[in-house]
Amino acid sequence: MPTPRPNKNAVTPSRKDTKTFNFLCPLASNRIPFRPTNSARPPFYNDPLITFSFCSSRKKKQDDDLQSLRKEVVALQIMKANYEQMVKHHQQSQPGQVSNQISEEVKLQVFEAMCESLFQSFDASVSVTNFTELSGCIFSWLEEHCKPQTLKQITGSILSQLKHN
């Protein structure tokens, strides 16, 4: 059986073509390592449709990601503008309240007292014998002790205690 002769009309890529391909599709050239074969062409040039398909799908994914990020930026800008309007409206509606702001020290004292109160009720209500019992106790504790009315009562009593001290 005679050995096949190389096709004289076949286009052999130059080094410039290979560099251009590696620049345009770096992942394709990284995934398909260059192994010398009998032909002078790298293996990823053997099927240009696969290469083109890979590059076009990669570009489409990048375009989709870019579009998604642009939408997220717009959404965040809208949220920022809304929050700024809320702050501005609140400051305009209560001009005398600026001087009555609570100090950071008082806020910390209220937070510490709330945490202590919630921990005491948690410690008294929750059993940690096994995971099933723990999760059941936590859910019932949350339902009982973390209602908005309960938290408001705790905060009110803490503030009244701080006011009398």
Secondary structure, DSSP 4 states (H G I P E B T S, - for coil): -PPPPPPTTPPPP-HHHHHHHHHH-HHHHHHS-----SSSS-GGGS-HHHHHHHHHHHHHHHHHHHHHHHHHHHHHHHHHHHHHHHHHHHHHH-GGGGGGPPPHHHHHHHHHHHHHHHHHHHHHH---SSHHHHHHHHHHHHHHH-SHHHHHHHHHHHHHHHHH-
